[in-house]
Amino acid sequence: MSRKAGSKDARVIRLRPYFYLHVIDNNTNVTTVVVGPKTFVRKDHEQIVLPSTAMINIPPRHYCVVGNPHHRGEVGASADEHGQVRLQWGEHEVRLFHEWDAPFPLYPGEFLKEGVTMLTVVKEDAALRLYALRDFEDGDLKRHAGDEWLFKGPGTYHPRREVQVLQPVESRLIKLNQALRLRAKRDLVDSTGKERKVGEEWLVTQQGSYMPGVHEEDAGIVKAVVLTEKTALHLEAKHNFTDVYGYERKAGSEWLISLEQTQTHIPGVHEIARGEVRKTTLTKQQYCVVLNPVDEAGVPQLGLRQLRVGERNFFLQPGESMENGRPQHVKILGEDEALLLRAREQYDDTDEKGEPVTHQPGDIWMIYGPRKFVPAVDVEILEARQRIPLDENEGIYVRNKQTGTVRSMTGQSYMLKPNEELWDKVLPAEVEKLVQEASKSSKRRILNRVVAYRVPHSSAVQIYDYKKKNSRVVFGPALVMLEPDEQFSILSLSGGDPKQPNAFTTLAMPLGPDFMNDTVVVETSDHARLKLSLSYNWRFEYDENNPKHRSMIFSVRDFIGDTCKAIASRVRGAVAARPFEDFHKNSAMVIREAVFGHVEGGEIGEKLVFNANLLAVTNVDVQSVEPVEQRTRDALQKSVQLAIEIATSSQEALASHDAQREEAAAKGKLAQQKIRDRAAAEDDRKLLVKLKAETTALESTGQAKAEAIARSEAALIKGRAAVKQATLKAEALHIRSSARLTQLGMRQEQELTHRKALDKLEIERKTKEADIESKKFKQIIDAIGSDTIEAIARAGPEMQAKLLEGLGLQGFLVTDGSSPINLFNTAQGLVSGQ
């Protein structure tokens, strides 16, 4: 059985150049390297451990790392007494292209820890961070295990087994108005030669690229703050230090950097940037109060206030703040405006006459326009006031803060005094609702405005003064304006049918004339219960100028309910004394007697007057009377139906009698009319017979004459029509023949012209084609030449003769089988040819 030459079991192995294999001698247990080109014959006690493998070739500018490298002697690899190559176990070796320029094999036990790799090229402004794994000498320097350093570019880094590459490092580009913030990871000396302690931070402000040292930690780029005329930088010190401008700063101190010091500022490592501060600009019409202003040393004066008036620009220093958070506008007072002021501290001022005035803390006074006012720091503006314009029907409530008295001002413009304020008059919720409904406005009432109420026509309003303990009555139409201590009297009246108490509330008492409806249940003497629907006309009879009458109108609060109760009581008493039949016949009179009573003479009175409140009922209308019990209602209904039936029967009998009488009279008139009509008809019939006879005679005579005349006229008309018809037919035949002849001549003439044109065109076409063919033939002849034509003519027969002679034939015939052939002539030709 054959095996491949490259397999481990092959006997003969042909190694190509730069290939190798490992062979172990089973007798000595030693593994050797066989290097090609070579034909290797394996012995029985030998075994191939590593088949044919390509040698490792390191190109220029490359390297590889070999694990467990062999010991090298003066000549080559050193071996022990058994011939086994010595190895450096646990070590690794970096093999560079300039040291191992020729391909090399790996000895038994060696392995490729890192394949062939291109050397690392470090660019400019870049570096590699290296770490020493063991002590070694790097040129003149002695490195210790754990040391770190940078291999800076540009250059090519050659790796060593004592050194580990931690990471590539890029330089930081520091632009204009930027700085690099660094932090020391251990005690070191920076690039400027200054000693730095571990944890210390500093800034590198030099423009360009900067490569942080191996023990310098990059804390980021710090950008400069650009300062303008309107902005400043607020800084705070973290430690005691001296800033770049030469000022000593204490820990926690705050200050501003403005354009006056520098155009740009990079916050240092000991500074905290709290933010930008914008410049405050005050115009001529603005001012502000600065709280806790700083002194010349920059220390805030806590609790102090400073007034600054425009025009001016300034920055608020750290610790300062502006009252209300923004500039205030100068108070410009008009002629009808004023300011209410209060002194915080003792304040010296001048009055309107220019005389000096001293205000003590807490004093309140007013200044009036027109003027421009800027409050001092010792003065507080409580409120701005305006003169309140009031119409005749408008007013306000004013309260004196010193005495507490409240008064109303109406019909004039009014400016509150320093010790006065507007007073809110609060009405009960029900009164507020009624006033709002009466005003017909959706807006809420202004509480400090005088309450106004329009009293309707024929109404009255009662107003009670709680301070004076009296009341007044106002009759409509009028406008009521309440004083501070006055309130409306609310009327709660009955309503509905039957009347229910407290059905609605109102402020105005209606005075009439008007009407009211009520339902009263009564019982007759025979215990029939009835429900009466009554309507009363009423009015108040009073004298507006009589004070007693004014108070009497409102003496009964629910006059509707009391009136209906009183009248219902009278009606029930009167009905209870009468039986049902009597009351049913005289219900209206009974009720009027009960309500109005009798006057002198026994007549029914005209009105009912209530002396308590001067209410007069002038009329009672009975709208309906209905039984309450079902039995009574049925009996009443039956009696009403019976009465209706009796009335209906009498009316039917009377109507039937009248109809019979009228029918008899009509029949007599009809008989007389028939007789008269018959006589007139006989006269007309006699006249008709006479006229028929005359008509028959005339008809027979006229018919014969008319028929004769008609026949003659018909024959004459028919003859004339036949002559005229023949004439017209002849004219039509002549016209038709002439048209046909003319049409035929024109058609033949057109066909002749068309044929001539076609013949002419055909002649011209044939002439041109002949000329073209002749020219074509001539050109072909001239192009071919006479000699060529002669050769062509001779080529056919000569070629046929030679072909036949070669085939041994004297002649041949070619046909497609579809054309007939005269074989007799053909045979005769062949015989004659022989």
C-alpha angles and dihedrals in degrees: 000000000000123000133199117267093233097052124103092244095052117118098206119039122183110208118203122218114288093018128111143179139199120239125188121207106220091200097055097020090227121140117214135185121241113200126198156264084073143108106235121200112199117221125218095256093047127087129192109236099176118028124221107313132177117251120246111262118194112203120210114289091018136105142183137204120233121198122218093011119201125249113257122215131190093285103026141297112001119228135196127244090280094053095253114141113247116240134199098231116211093012129106131205131211110220116198128201095246091053097042103033093150124065113265136192127232114247120227108287095023119112136182105254094178123016127231105303134177116250115258113255112207112208127216114282089024135094144178121242107226131196126201113230093187140002114284142145117256102195106294092348125087114216123203128206109274095027117136127201141155129254101208125204159269091073148079117268117222110202123229130198091235092057132068122200107227102182144321115264125210123204118242119240112225111202131193112297091015136106135192115235113214133186126200114235090191139359107298147147113249128221091274092054095254119138116240128196124222110279093016117137130207141164130245107208100169110117119241135050120328126192110211113227122249091258095040117097118212107232094180142264117304114209122213120244112235111222124208135183090269100043136060133181120245111214135182127197118235094189140008107280145134114254127222090268093058098254120136112233126198123215109274095015118134131207144159130249112205138176090269089071102035142342095229131020129195110205109239126228090259093049130083116206106221093184143273122307118210121219115254113230121198121195126206090270096049139077138168140199115228116209120213095005117200123242128227090282091055095250115139114241099222117219096014124119126207127196118219119186127194150281092068144096126221144153121241105240121224109284094025122110135182120241111248088007097266142050116284126225119244109257108249109191124202127212092271096042135089141171127231108219135189127195117236093186135006105301129190114212141153126244128227091279092053096251118139117259128186118210118201122216109285096022115141124207140149136237120205134211159278091074146089116252133192112185117230120232089256093055127078123201107224099182144329116246134199132197107261113226112215130190124214089266095044133077147157136222114240124193125200107223093204100049099021093227118144124209137170126240118202139169099019142069112263136192116202117240123232092261094045135085138177113269123214115224109209116202126198112271093248093049090046090054094049092048091048092051092048092052091053090215128132093209120095117250117260102241097215093053119095111264109246125190127182111221110217124234115280091016137107133207125206117212122191123206109210092193098051093033093227138101138222132205124218120197121211148284087051143108117247120204115189122226117223094265098040128100135183119252109236118221118209107197133186121248145168130060111303093028118259121193121246093016094148141356130225141170096216121068110220111230100192157178087206140120137244132199128217139171118223127188112212136177125216125220090263089055097255109152115215134183114219124198107205133181123199129199112212146170140171115252106205145134115238091208094054109090090200092057090050092059095040092060091064095038090097109050098192100037091161095057094042092048094049091048093050094048092044089054092053093047093049091051093050095046093047090064095056133068121241097256093051094046092045091057096042104027097133095049092045093052094046090050090050094050104037100025123201128303129203109306094036096272123138114261123249100225146007116230124196106210094198094070104006093248114157125198107205104178142017122206121194104213099176143351116206129172115241097207120068094225092056091045091053093048092049090048092051092050091049091049092049091051090049092050093050092050091047094051093050091049091049093052092049091048092049092052092050091048093053092049093050090047093055092050091049093051092054092051089049093054092051091050092051092055092051091048093052093053092050090049093056091053091051092048092055090052091049094054091051092051093048091056092052092047093052092054093048091046096056095048097044095046095060093047094047093049092054093049091047093052093052093047091048092053091049092050092047092053094049091049092052092052093048092047093053091050092051093048091054092050091049092050091050092050092047093050093048092051093049092049093048091047093050092049093050092047093051091046092051092047091051092049091047092049091049090051091049093048091049092051092047091051092050091048094049091046092052092045091051091049090048093048092047092049090046093050092046092050091048092049092047090048096048098039131217094269092055092050091051091050091049091051092052096042096071102056094037091051091049092049093050091047093051091045091053092049093045092244127131094199144351142201126213121198137158093223096246100081118075117241127205100227093181093061090042092052092045089052091051092049093046089047090058 
